[in-house]
Amino acid sequence: MTLTARQRGGVEARRAGDAFERWVAAQHRAALMAGDLAWIRHVSPAVKWVGSGNKARVIVIGDACADFVGMAKHGRAVVVEAKSRVGRLGKAQLLEQQVEQLDATAHGGGLALLLVELRHLKEAPAGPRYAVPWAEVPWSARGGVGHAELAPWLVDERDLYLRRFL
């Protein structure tokens, strides 16, 4: 089956997103083993496949909350929304319920983070990663956030991204 350019783009985006989620999962396993986290879970939305052949697609049939929810070693709530994008990330790319959950967690004293990987090309396996406290995300009127706005929160790949916040 030959894929259209749009379908190939979707496959590449999914592949990059999956690789990013594997990196995040490895970070969380290490944080659990180090005792920084008491527990953490990856939460996926309820989805189903519809259509067939080259018209097959996945649709969300249930609310999606933030990607990861957990608790730090001393009982503080941890909520992380992870996004892997080419270029800039706009706030509109987050679902309303994800924004509500991050807002509520931050206002309640929990750790609410936006974890962003900004790739340079769709085919690029990874790009710089940034971990930003939700209340400090510098959303820009010129189109969300990019490398320049997120630079203060660049993740040091030699350490656990969560460690600076716990």
C-alpha positions as CSV (number, residue, x, y, z in Angstrom):
1,M,0.0,0.0,0.0
2,T,1.4,3.4,-1.0
3,L,0.9,6.1,1.6
4,T,0.1,9.7,0.7
5,A,2.4,12.5,1.8
6,R,0.0,13.4,4.7
7,Q,-0.1,9.7,5.8
8,R,3.7,9.5,5.7
9,G,3.9,12.7,7.7
10,G,1.5,11.1,10.3
11,V,3.6,7.9,10.5
12,E,6.8,10.0,11.0
13,A,5.1,12.1,13.7
14,R,3.8,9.0,15.5
15,R,7.3,7.4,15.3
16,A,8.9,10.5,16.8
17,G,6.2,10.8,19.4
18,D,6.7,7.2,20.4
19,A,10.4,7.6,20.7
20,F,9.9,10.7,22.9
21,E,7.5,8.7,25.1
22,R,10.1,5.9,25.4
23,W,12.7,8.5,26.6
24,V,10.2,9.9,29.1
25,A,9.3,6.4,30.4
26,A,13.0,5.6,30.8
27,Q,13.4,8.9,32.8
28,H,10.5,8.0,35.0
29,R,11.8,4.5,35.6
30,A,15.1,6.0,36.7
31,A,13.4,8.5,38.9
32,L,11.4,5.7,40.6
33,M,14.6,3.7,41.2
34,A,16.3,6.8,42.6
35,G,13.4,7.3,45.0
36,D,12.5,10.7,43.5
37,L,9.0,9.4,42.6
38,A,6.7,7.3,44.7
39,W,4.7,6.3,41.6
40,I,3.9,7.5,38.0
41,R,1.6,6.3,35.3
42,H,1.3,7.0,31.6
43,V,-2.4,7.8,30.9
44,S,-3.7,7.2,27.3
45,P,-7.0,8.4,25.9
46,A,-9.6,5.9,24.9
47,V,-9.3,5.5,21.1
48,K,-10.7,3.3,18.4
49,W,-9.8,2.6,14.8
50,V,-12.5,3.5,12.2
51,G,-12.5,3.0,8.5
52,S,-10.3,0.7,6.5
53,G,-7.5,0.7,4.0
54,N,-6.0,4.1,3.3
55,K,-9.0,5.7,5.0
56,A,-8.4,4.1,8.3
57,R,-7.8,6.4,11.2
58,V,-7.8,6.6,15.0
59,I,-10.4,8.7,16.8
60,V,-10.4,9.6,20.5
61,I,-13.6,8.4,22.1
62,G,-12.8,9.4,25.7
63,D,-11.3,12.4,27.4
64,A,-7.5,12.6,27.4
65,C,-5.9,14.0,30.5
66,A,-2.2,14.9,30.8
67,D,0.1,12.1,29.6
68,F,1.7,11.3,33.0
69,V,0.3,11.5,36.5
70,G,2.1,10.5,39.7
71,M,3.3,11.4,43.1
72,A,6.8,12.6,44.3
73,K,8.4,10.8,47.2
74,H,7.0,13.2,49.8
75,G,3.4,13.1,48.5
76,R,3.4,16.0,46.0
77,A,1.2,15.5,43.0
78,V,3.1,15.3,39.6
79,V,1.4,15.9,36.3
80,V,3.3,16.0,33.0
81,E,2.1,16.8,29.5
82,A,4.6,15.7,26.9
83,K,4.7,17.1,23.4
84,S,7.0,16.3,20.5
85,R,6.8,18.8,17.6
86,V,8.6,20.3,14.7
87,G,9.0,24.0,15.1
88,R,6.9,25.7,17.7
89,L,4.2,24.4,20.1
90,G,1.0,26.4,20.4
91,K,-1.2,26.3,23.5
92,A,-4.1,25.3,21.2
93,Q,-2.3,22.0,20.6
94,L,-3.2,21.0,24.1
95,L,-6.7,19.8,24.9
96,E,-8.9,21.8,27.2
97,Q,-9.0,19.1,29.8
98,Q,-5.2,18.8,29.8
99,V,-4.9,22.6,30.4
100,E,-7.5,22.3,33.2
101,Q,-5.6,19.5,34.8
102,L,-2.2,21.3,34.6
103,D,-3.8,24.5,36.0
104,A,-5.5,22.7,38.9
105,T,-2.3,20.8,39.8
106,A,-0.2,24.0,39.7
107,H,-2.7,25.9,41.7
108,G,-3.0,23.1,44.3
109,G,0.7,23.1,44.9
110,G,1.5,20.1,42.8
111,L,4.2,19.8,40.2
112,A,2.7,20.5,36.8
113,L,5.1,20.4,33.9
114,L,5.1,20.8,30.2
115,L,7.7,18.6,28.7
116,V,8.5,19.6,25.1
117,E,10.8,18.1,22.5
118,L,11.3,20.4,19.5
119,R,12.6,18.6,16.5
120,H,14.1,20.5,13.5
121,L,12.7,18.1,10.9
122,K,9.8,15.7,10.8
123,E,12.2,12.9,10.2
124,A,14.6,13.9,13.0
125,P,14.6,11.3,15.7
126,A,14.9,13.8,18.6
127,G,15.5,17.4,19.3
128,P,16.3,19.5,22.3
129,R,14.0,18.8,25.2
130,Y,12.6,21.3,27.7
131,A,10.8,20.8,31.0
132,V,8.8,23.9,32.0
133,P,6.7,24.5,35.1
134,W,3.2,25.0,33.7
135,A,2.7,28.3,35.4
136,E,5.9,29.6,33.8
137,V,5.3,28.6,30.2
138,P,6.0,31.8,28.2
139,W,3.3,31.5,25.6
140,S,4.0,33.9,22.8
141,A,1.5,35.9,20.9
142,R,3.5,35.2,17.8
143,G,2.7,31.6,17.8
144,G,3.3,29.6,21.0
145,V,6.7,28.6,22.2
146,G,9.9,27.7,20.5
147,H,13.6,27.2,21.3
148,A,14.2,30.8,22.2
149,E,11.3,31.0,24.8
150,L,12.1,27.6,26.3
151,A,15.9,28.0,26.5
152,P,15.9,28.5,30.3
153,W,14.3,25.1,30.8
154,L,16.6,23.1,28.5
155,V,16.9,19.5,29.9
156,D,20.4,18.4,30.8
157,E,20.4,14.9,29.1
158,R,23.0,13.7,31.7
159,D,20.4,14.0,34.6
160,L,16.8,13.3,35.3
161,Y,14.6,16.1,34.0
162,L,12.4,15.9,37.1
163,R,15.3,16.3,39.6
164,R,15.5,20.1,39.4
165,F,11.8,20.4,40.4
166,L,11.6,17.9,43.2
